[in-house]
């Protein structure tokens, strides 16, 4: 029986940046603002998002919230 080993996830903490590229080549870049546990013990990530093609699009800063598991499945560490 074969098991697929999960790749280690990058640490998520305030100040780190992540990104994802959509099929239209739109680049979504996020910066982590806060990581915390709710009253049930579920970790959540509050982050600010910006968009670009590949230059940034100047839109109002948007703060969003996802559980840590969903956040790490959507976003990859941004290259510096």
C-alpha positions in Angstrom: 0.0 0.0 0.0 1.3 3.4 -0.9 0.8 6.6 1.0 1.3 10.1 -0.5 3.5 12.1 1.9 2.3 15.7 2.3 4.8 18.4 1.5 5.7 20.5 4.5 3.9 23.8 4.6 5.6 27.1 5.1 5.3 28.6 8.5 2.4 31.1 8.7 3.0 34.1 11.0 2.4 37.9 10.9 4.4 39.6 8.2 4.9 36.6 5.9 3.8 36.9 2.3 2.1 34.3 0.2 0.7 34.3 -3.4 -1.4 32.3 -5.8 -1.7 32.7 -9.6 -5.1 32.3 -11.2 -5.7 30.7 -14.6 -6.0 34.2 -16.1 -2.5 35.0 -14.8 -3.9 37.3 -12.2 -1.5 37.2 -9.2 -3.1 37.4 -5.7 -0.5 38.4 -3.1 -1.4 38.3 0.6 0.4 39.4 3.8 -0.5 37.7 7.0 -1.7 40.2 9.7 -2.6 37.8 12.5 -2.9 34.1 13.3 -5.1 33.0 16.2 -7.3 30.2 17.6 -11.0 30.7 18.0 -13.0 29.4 21.0 -13.1 25.9 19.5 -9.4 25.8 19.0 -9.5 26.2 15.2 -6.6 28.3 13.9 -7.5 31.3 11.6 -5.4 33.6 9.5 -6.3 37.2 9.0 -4.6 38.7 5.9 -4.5 41.6 3.5 -4.8 40.9 -0.2 -3.6 42.7 -3.3 -3.9 41.8 -7.0 -1.6 42.3 -10.0 -0.9 41.4 -13.6 2.1 41.2 -12.9 2.2 44.8 -11.6 0.1 45.6 -8.6 -3.5 46.8 -9.2 -4.2 49.7 -6.8 -7.4 48.7 -5.0 -8.5 49.4 -1.5 -6.8 47.1 1.0 -9.0 44.2 1.7 -8.6 42.3 5.0 -9.9 38.6 4.8 -10.1 35.6 7.1 -9.6 31.9 6.5 -9.0 28.9 8.7 -5.3 28.0 8.6 -5.8 24.7 6.8 -7.7 26.4 3.9 -5.2 29.3 3.8 -2.2 26.9 3.4 -4.1 24.9 0.7 -4.8 28.1 -1.4 -1.5 30.1 -1.0 2.2 29.3 -1.6 5.1 31.3 0.0 5.9 34.3 -2.1 9.3 34.5 -3.7 11.4 37.5 -2.4 
